[in-house]
Amino acid sequence: MHFWDCIKAIITLRGLSRRSQIAIYMMVGGVLGLALITARLGNAASYLSNEPQTCMNCHVMTDAYATWQRGSHGKVAVCNDCHIPHSNIVAKTAFKARDGMKHSYVFTMRQEPQVLELSAGAKPVVRENCLRCHSDQFAMVRLADSSERNCWDCHDNIHGSVRSLSASPHVLRPQLPGAGLKFMQKGD
């Protein structure tokens, strides 16, 4: 049997009864439909962009967004400039996909920590991006050659001091971006 014949047999569910074929097609259709609805409600297409508002799709990121927006980096950089590798497009895409899947799982399963900190895999990425943008300032500092310290050990003001999610004042929280279909949004 040739490759394309095998593919056709799988798609047509050759060898199964008509009733079984219909049941399988309905299940696959239902799963695909739920996946599309979930992707739309979760604003999945926004994760392909470079827009900082995307990071606020998860409510736990509102303080990080607000402090970035009001801080010095809000005028010159977006989230991806600091939190995604820039060595090449493959590394960038792979890191963003892996990190996004991890975040989706953590926030969907309600396992977000009370204090948000960089993961072990994110620390070298952020550190490299600090060095990339601020290389002229590191010319006289030996930190660039040291792996013992991170930039944020001294410069912890990028997103403000680390607080628990329950201790963050609501004053800092910007309006969350609209998600879901228009008729589902508040006021419609």
VEXVONU-945842 format. One record per atom (N, C-alpha, C): residue number from 1; atom name; x, y, z. Coordinates in pm, whole numbers. Layout:
# residues N
NUM,CA,X,Y,Z .
...
This chain:
# residues 188
1,N,84,-117,0 .
1,CA,0,0,0 .
1,C,89,124,0 .
2,N,63,219,-84 .
2,CA,140,342,-94 .
2,C,103,437,18 .
3,N,190,535,40 .
3,CA,171,632,148 .
3,C,35,701,140 .
4,N,1,752,23 .
4,CA,-125,825,9 .
4,C,-246,733,24 .
5,N,-233,608,-12 .
5,CA,-342,513,9 .
5,C,-364,490,159 .
6,N,-256,486,235 .
6,CA,-266,471,381 .
6,C,-335,592,443 .
7,N,-296,710,398 .
7,CA,-357,833,449 .
7,C,-507,833,416 .
8,N,-543,798,294 .
8,CA,-683,795,253 .
8,C,-762,694,336 .
9,N,-702,578,364 .
9,CA,-768,475,445 .
9,C,-794,526,587 .
10,N,-700,600,640 .
10,CA,-716,655,775 .
10,C,-826,761,777 .
11,N,-824,852,679 .
11,CA,-922,960,675 .
11,C,-1063,905,651 .
12,N,-1075,808,563 .
12,CA,-1208,753,532 .
12,C,-1251,647,632 .
13,N,-1161,611,724 .
13,CA,-1190,508,824 .
13,C,-1233,377,759 .
14,N,-1160,342,655 .
14,CA,-1189,220,579 .
14,C,-1187,99,672 .
15,N,-1283,14,655 .
15,CA,-1290,-108,735 .
15,C,-1386,-99,852 .
16,N,-1429,22,885 .
16,CA,-1525,38,995 .
16,C,-1667,47,940 .
17,N,-1762,13,1023 .
17,CA,-1901,24,980 .
17,C,-1939,171,962 .
18,N,-2042,196,887 .
18,CA,-2087,334,861 .
18,C,-2123,402,993 .
19,N,-2185,331,1083 .
19,CA,-2224,386,1213 .
19,C,-2100,428,1292 .
20,N,-1996,345,1292 .
20,CA,-1871,377,1363 .
20,C,-1802,497,1299 .
21,N,-1803,502,1165 .
21,CA,-1742,615,1096 .
21,C,-1810,747,1135 .
22,N,-1943,747,1136 .
22,CA,-2019,867,1172 .
22,C,-1989,907,1316 .
23,N,-1986,811,1405 .
23,CA,-1959,841,1546 .
23,C,-1819,902,1563 .
24,N,-1721,846,1496 .
24,CA,-1584,899,1506 .
24,C,-1576,1039,1446 .
25,N,-1638,1060,1330 .
25,CA,-1638,1193,1268 .
25,C,-1706,1296,1360 .
26,N,-1814,1255,1426 .
26,CA,-1883,1348,1518 .
26,C,-1795,1381,1639 .
27,N,-1725,1281,1692 .
27,CA,-1635,1307,1806 .
27,C,-1521,1399,1766 .
28,N,-1461,1372,1651 .
28,CA,-1352,1457,1603 .
28,C,-1403,1599,1579 .
29,N,-1520,1611,1518 .
29,CA,-1580,1743,1496 .
29,C,-1607,1815,1625 .
30,N,-1657,1743,1724 .
30,CA,-1683,1805,1855 .
30,C,-1556,1853,1922 .
31,N,-1451,1771,1916 .
31,CA,-1323,1809,1977 .
31,C,-1265,1931,1904 .
32,N,-1267,1929,1771 .
32,CA,-1217,2044,1694 .
32,C,-1300,2169,1722 .
33,N,-1430,2155,1732 .
33,CA,-1516,2269,1764 .
33,C,-1485,2328,1900 .
34,N,-1470,2241,2000 .
34,CA,-1434,2290,2134 .
34,C,-1297,2355,2134 .
35,N,-1204,2301,2057 .
35,CA,-1070,2360,2048 .
35,C,-1077,2499,1986 .
36,N,-1158,2515,1882 .
36,CA,-1173,2647,1819 .
36,C,-1240,2747,1913 .
37,N,-1341,2704,1984 .
37,CA,-1408,2793,2079 .
37,C,-1311,2833,2191 .
38,N,-1236,2737,2242 .
38,CA,-1138,2765,2348 .
38,C,-1032,2862,2297 .
39,N,-984,2841,2176 .
39,CA,-883,2930,2118 .
39,C,-937,3071,2102 .
40,N,-1063,3082,2062 .
40,CA,-1124,3216,2045 .
40,C,-1147,3284,2178 .
41,N,-1203,3211,2274 .
41,CA,-1229,3271,2405 .
41,C,-1099,3306,2478 .
42,N,-995,3228,2454 .
42,CA,-866,3255,2517 .
42,C,-783,3355,2440 .
43,N,-838,3410,2333 .
43,CA,-770,3511,2253 .
43,C,-635,3458,2202 .
44,N,-635,3335,2154 .
44,CA,-511,3265,2115 .
44,C,-434,3338,2006 .
45,N,-502,3400,1912 .
45,CA,-432,3468,1802 .
45,C,-344,3582,1853 .
46,N,-381,3641,1965 .
46,CA,-302,3753,2018 .
46,C,-161,3710,2058 .
47,N,-141,3582,2088 .
47,CA,-9,3534,2130 .
47,C,91,3530,2015 .
48,N,43,3545,1893 .
48,CA,131,3550,1778 .
48,C,186,3691,1758 .
49,N,130,3787,1830 .
49,CA,172,3926,1814 .
49,C,285,3961,1910 .
50,N,324,4086,1905 .
50,CA,429,4139,1990 .
50,C,370,4241,2088 .
51,N,237,4246,2096 .
51,CA,169,4347,2175 .
51,C,174,4315,2326 .
52,N,212,4411,2408 .
52,CA,218,4389,2553 .
52,C,83,4355,2616 .
53,N,-26,4403,2557 .
53,CA,-158,4373,2612 .
53,C,-186,4224,2613 .
54,N,-120,4149,2526 .
54,CA,-137,4005,2522 .
54,C,-101,3942,2655 .
55,N,4,3992,2717 .
55,CA,49,3936,2845 .
55,C,-56,3954,2953 .
56,N,-144,4049,2934 .
56,CA,-250,4072,3032 .
56,C,-372,3985,3010 .
57,N,-369,3895,2913 .
57,CA,-480,3801,2896 .
57,C,-501,3722,3024 .
58,N,-393,3701,3099 .
58,CA,-402,3633,3228 .
58,C,-406,3739,3338 .
59,N,-505,3731,3424 .
59,CA,-524,3836,3525 .
59,C,-404,3851,3618 .
60,N,-324,3748,3636 .
60,CA,-212,3759,3729 .
60,C,-102,3849,3675 .
61,N,-108,3885,3549 .
61,CA,-4,3969,3489 .
61,C,-39,4117,3491 .
62,N,-152,4155,3548 .
62,CA,-193,4295,3541 .
62,C,-97,4388,3616 .
63,N,-45,4345,3730 .
63,CA,50,4430,3801 .
63,C,181,4444,3724 .
64,N,228,4335,3665 .
64,CA,350,4341,3583 .
64,C,328,4434,3464 .
65,N,212,4426,3404 .
65,CA,180,4513,3290 .
65,C,175,4659,3334 .
66,N,107,4685,3444 .
66,CA,94,4824,3492 .
66,C,230,4883,3529 .
67,N,315,4805,3596 .
67,CA,445,4858,3636 .
67,C,536,4875,3515 .
68,N,525,4786,3416 .
68,CA,602,4804,3291 .
68,C,554,4930,3220 .
69,N,423,4946,3209 .
69,CA,364,5058,3135 .
69,C,403,5192,3196 .
70,N,410,5198,3327 .
70,CA,441,5323,3397 .
70,C,591,5341,3420 .
71,N,670,5238,3394 .
71,CA,813,5245,3418 .
71,C,892,5291,3297 .
72,N,1023,5297,3312 .
72,CA,1110,5345,3204 .
72,C,1110,5253,3084 .
73,N,1092,5124,3101 .
73,CA,1093,5030,2988 .
73,C,965,5039,2906 .
74,N,858,5091,2962 .
74,CA,731,5103,2891 .
74,C,739,5193,2769 .
75,N,837,5279,2765 .
75,CA,853,5371,2653 .
75,C,947,5318,2544 .
76,N,1027,5215,2577 .
76,CA,1130,5171,2482 .
76,C,1129,5021,2451 .
77,N,1053,4942,2524 .
77,CA,1056,4797,2504 .
77,C,918,4737,2530 .
78,N,895,4622,2469 .
78,CA,773,4545,2496 .
78,C,814,4417,2567 .
79,N,719,4344,2617 .
79,CA,746,4223,2696 .
79,C,842,4127,2625 .
80,N,818,4104,2497 .
80,CA,901,4011,2421 .
80,C,1046,4058,2408 .
81,N,1071,4187,2415 .
81,CA,1208,4236,2407 .
81,C,1291,4184,2523 .
82,N,1231,4166,2638 .
82,CA,1304,4121,2757 .
82,C,1288,3971,2783 .
83,N,1172,3916,2756 .
83,CA,1139,3781,2801 .
83,C,1151,3671,2696 .
84,N,1189,3704,2573 .
84,CA,1201,3605,2466 .
84,C,1342,3613,2409 .
85,N,1406,3499,2378 .
85,CA,1541,3504,2318 .
85,C,1538,3567,2179 .
86,N,1649,3632,2146 .
86,CA,1658,3700,2016 .
86,C,1772,3645,1930 .
87,N,1825,3529,1966 .
87,CA,1939,3474,1893 .
87,C,1901,3435,1750 .
88,N,1783,3375,1731 .
88,CA,1733,3342,1597 .
88,C,1584,3313,1605 .
89,N,1520,3308,1491 .
89,CA,1374,3292,1486 .
89,C,1328,3156,1540 .
90,N,1408,3053,1521 .
90,CA,1371,2920,1572 .
90,C,1372,2920,1725 .
91,N,1478,2975,1784 .
91,CA,1487,2982,1930 .
91,C,1374,3067,1987 .
92,N,1346,3177,1920 .
92,CA,1241,3268,1966 .
92,C,1105,3198,1964 .
93,N,1073,3134,1852 .
93,CA,944,3068,1836 .
93,C,931,2948,1932 .
94,N,1036,2869,1943 .
94,CA,1032,2752,2031 .
94,C,1015,2793,2177 .
95,N,1089,2895,2219 .
95,CA,1079,2942,2358 .
95,C,939,2997,2386 .
96,N,888,3077,2293 .
96,CA,756,3137,2311 .
96,C,648,3029,2318 .
97,N,659,2927,2232 .
97,CA,560,2819,2232 .
97,C,568,2737,2360 .
98,N,689,2700,2401 .
98,CA,706,2620,2523 .
98,C,660,2698,2646 .
99,N,700,2824,2655 .
99,CA,661,2905,2769 .
99,C,510,2929,2769 .
100,N,454,2949,2651 .
100,CA,309,2971,2640 .
100,C,229,2850,2683 .
101,N,274,2732,2644 .
101,CA,205,2610,2685 .
101,C,214,2592,2836 .
102,N,330,2622,2891 .
102,CA,347,2611,3037 .
102,C,254,2708,3108 .
103,N,251,2833,3060 .
103,CA,163,2933,3122 .
103,C,17,2894,3108 .
104,N,-21,2844,2991 .
104,CA,-160,2801,2971 .
104,C,-199,2694,3071 .
105,N,-112,2598,3089 .
105,CA,-141,2490,3184 .
105,C,-152,2544,3326 .
106,N,-53,2623,3367 .
106,CA,-51,2675,3505 .
106,C,-174,2759,3535 .
107,N,-211,2848,3443 .
107,CA,-325,2936,3470 .
107,C,-459,2865,3454 .
108,N,-468,2770,3362 .
108,CA,-592,2695,3345 .
108,C,-618,2606,3466 .
109,N,-513,2545,3518 .
109,CA,-527,2456,3634 .
109,C,-520,2530,3767 .
110,N,-517,2662,3759 .
110,CA,-516,2749,3878 .
110,C,-399,2716,3971 .
111,N,-282,2696,3914 .
111,CA,-163,2664,3992 .
111,C,-64,2781,3994 .
112,N,-112,2902,3962 .
112,CA,-22,3016,3961 .
112,C,28,3044,4103 .
113,N,156,3076,4115 .
113,CA,211,3104,4247 .
113,C,164,3240,4297 .
114,N,167,3260,4425 .
114,CA,128,3389,4480 .
114,C,231,3497,4448 .
115,N,356,3460,4439 .
115,CA,461,3555,4402 .
115,C,519,3511,4268 .
116,N,505,3596,4168 .
116,CA,556,3561,4036 .
116,C,706,3586,4029 .
117,N,778,3485,3988 .
117,CA,923,3495,3970 .
117,C,960,3430,3838 .
118,N,1075,3470,3785 .
118,CA,1123,3409,3662 .
118,C,1156,3262,3685 .
119,N,1121,3179,3589 .
119,CA,1156,3037,3597 .
119,C,1305,3020,3570 .
120,N,1357,2902,3600 .
120,CA,1499,2875,3578 .
120,C,1534,2890,3430 .
121,N,1443,2853,3341 .
121,CA,1469,2866,3198 .
121,C,1459,3008,3147 .
122,N,1382,3092,3215 .
122,CA,1364,3231,3172 .
122,C,1478,3322,3220 .
123,N,1540,3287,3331 .
123,CA,1645,3374,3386 .
123,C,1759,3402,3288 .
124,N,1817,3300,3223 .
124,CA,1926,3332,3130 .
124,C,1879,3412,3009 .
125,N,1755,3394,2968 .
125,CA,1700,3468,2854 .
125,C,1689,3616,2890 .
126,N,1630,3645,3005 .
126,CA,1614,3784,3047 .
126,C,1750,3848,3071 .
127,N,1838,3774,3134 .
127,CA,1972,3826,3161 .
127,C,2045,3860,3031 .
128,N,2038,3772,2933 .
128,CA,2101,3797,2803 .
128,C,2041,3920,2735 .
129,N,1910,3938,2748 .
129,CA,1846,4055,2688 .
129,C,1883,4184,2759 .
130,N,1903,4178,2891 .
130,CA,1953,4296,2964 .
130,C,2090,4335,2908 .
131,N,2177,4235,2895 .
131,CA,2312,4260,2843 .
131,C,2308,4308,2699 .
132,N,2216,4255,2619 .
132,CA,2205,4295,2478 .
132,C,2168,4442,2465 .
133,N,2070,4487,2543 .
133,CA,2025,4626,2531 .
133,C,2115,4725,2605 .
134,N,2174,4680,2713 .
134,CA,2253,4772,2797 .
134,C,2402,4742,2790 .
135,N,2449,4690,2677 .
135,CA,2590,4651,2665 .
135,C,2685,4767,2688 .
136,N,2647,4887,2647 .
136,CA,2735,5002,2668 .
136,C,2754,5032,2817 .
137,N,2655,5003,2897 .
137,CA,2666,5028,3041 .
137,C,2744,4918,3113 .
138,N,2761,4803,3047 .
138,CA,2835,4693,3108 .
138,C,2983,4696,3074 .
139,N,3026,4792,2993 .
139,CA,3165,4798,2951 .
139,C,3259,4810,3072 .
140,N,3214,4880,3176 .
140,CA,3301,4900,3292 .
140,C,3264,4807,3408 .
141,N,3164,4723,3389 .
141,CA,3118,4636,3496 .
141,C,3151,4491,3460 .
142,N,3201,4416,3554 .
142,CA,3240,4277,3529 .
142,C,3120,4181,3538 .
143,N,3000,4233,3561 .
143,CA,2881,4149,3573 .
143,C,2859,4067,3445 .
144,N,2894,4124,3333 .
144,CA,2872,4056,3206 .
144,C,2949,3924,3198 .
145,N,3058,3913,3272 .
145,CA,3138,3790,3272 .
145,C,3102,3698,3387 .
146,N,3012,3739,3472 .
146,CA,2980,3662,3592 .
146,C,2844,3596,3578 .
147,N,2835,3473,3619 .
147,CA,2705,3406,3619 .
147,C,2650,3395,3761 .
148,N,2720,3458,3855 .
148,CA,2677,3451,3995 .
148,C,2566,3549,4027 .
149,N,2560,3659,3955 .
149,CA,2461,3763,3984 .
149,C,2376,3789,3862 .
150,N,2255,3831,3887 .
150,CA,2165,3871,3780 .
150,C,2142,4021,3787 .
151,N,2105,4080,3677 .
151,CA,2082,4224,3672 .
151,C,1977,4267,3774 .
152,N,1871,4186,3788 .
152,CA,1761,4221,3877 .
152,C,1794,4200,4025 .
153,N,1912,4148,4055 .
153,CA,1954,4141,4196 .
153,C,1968,4283,4252 .
154,N,2013,4374,4168 .
154,CA,2025,4514,4209 .
154,C,1911,4599,4153 .
155,N,1873,4571,4030 .
155,CA,1771,4650,3962 .
155,C,1636,4580,3970 .
156,N,1577,4580,4089 .
156,CA,1450,4511,4108 .
156,C,1330,4599,4081 .
157,N,1355,4716,4023 .
157,CA,1247,4811,4001 .
157,C,1183,4802,3863 .
158,N,1219,4702,3783 .
158,CA,1162,4691,3648 .
158,C,1011,4671,3656 .
159,N,968,4581,3742 .
159,CA,824,4559,3762 .
159,C,784,4591,3905 .
160,N,858,4674,3972 .
160,CA,828,4706,4111 .
160,C,875,4592,4199 .
161,N,858,4609,4328 .
161,CA,901,4503,4420 .
161,C,808,4384,4406 .
162,N,862,4265,4426 .
162,CA,783,4142,4413 .
162,C,687,4133,4530 .
163,N,559,4124,4498 .
163,CA,455,4112,4600 .
163,C,371,3991,4570 .
164,N,296,3949,4669 .
164,CA,204,3839,4640 .
164,C,86,3895,4562 .
165,N,19,3809,4488 .
165,CA,-95,3853,4408 .
165,C,-207,3909,4496 .
166,N,-221,3854,4616 .
166,CA,-329,3900,4704 .
166,C,-294,4031,4774 .
167,N,-167,4071,4772 .
167,CA,-126,4195,4839 .
167,C,-116,4312,4743 .
168,N,-136,4289,4616 .
168,CA,-122,4396,4518 .
168,C,-242,4489,4524 .
169,N,-216,4618,4527 .
169,CA,-330,4712,4533 .
169,C,-406,4713,4401 .
170,N,-537,4724,4410 .
170,CA,-621,4726,4290 .
170,C,-603,4854,4210 .
171,N,-546,4957,4270 .
171,CA,-524,5083,4202 .
171,C,-433,5064,4081 .
172,N,-337,4972,4090 .
172,CA,-243,4950,3981 .
172,C,-302,4870,3866 .
173,N,-413,4808,3886 .
173,CA,-465,4715,3787 .
173,C,-536,4786,3673 .
174,N,-480,4778,3552 .
174,CA,-546,4837,3435 .
174,C,-663,4750,3390 .
175,N,-744,4805,3304 .
175,CA,-858,4732,3248 .
175,C,-807,4613,3168 .
176,N,-863,4495,3192 .
176,CA,-826,4377,3114 .
176,C,-877,4391,2972 .
177,N,-804,4338,2874 .
177,CA,-851,4346,2736 .
177,C,-974,4259,2717 .
178,N,-1057,4295,2621 .
178,CA,-1177,4218,2592 .
178,C,-1141,4079,2540 .
179,N,-1212,3981,2587 .
179,CA,-1190,3843,2541 .
179,C,-1325,3783,2510 .
180,N,-1327,3687,2425 .
180,CA,-1451,3618,2391 .
180,C,-1524,3688,2278 .
181,N,-1642,3639,2251 .
181,CA,-1722,3693,2143 .
181,C,-1794,3817,2190 .
182,N,-1828,3906,2098 .
182,CA,-1888,4036,2133 .
182,C,-2013,4021,2221 .
183,N,-2101,3927,2189 .
183,CA,-2226,3915,2264 .
183,C,-2202,3864,2405 .
184,N,-2084,3810,2432 .
184,CA,-2054,3757,2564 .
184,C,-1992,3862,2656 .
185,N,-1948,3973,2599 .
185,CA,-1880,4074,2677 .
185,C,-1981,4155,2758 .
186,N,-1934,4203,2869 .
186,CA,-2019,4276,2964 .
186,C,-2089,4393,2895 .
187,N,-2216,4407,2924 .
187,CA,-2293,4518,2873 .
187,C,-2367,4489,2743 .
188,N,-2341,4376,2682 .
188,CA,-2409,4344,2557 .
188,C,-2527,4253,2582 .
